[in-house]
Amino acid sequence: LREINLQHRDLIAGHLRMVILTDNRDATGTVPEAVRNMGVDAVVEKVDGYYRITTQQLKH
């Protein structure tokens, strides 16, 4: 979340996406919720043995 705060302006503008890789299933709920509270959307995908959380510009 620190990196999202540092890059917040570019994320909001749609100039940047971040990809977070984790094997922590709890993070698949908490990270997207926190990111959305910051005005950025997040998509979660299950990949072989881990989860990929990708941020993207929030669509209004």
Secondary structure, DSSP 4 states (H G I P E B T S, - for coil): -HHHHHTHHHHHHTS---EEEES-TTHHHHHHHHHHHTTEEEEEEEETTEEEEEEEEPP-
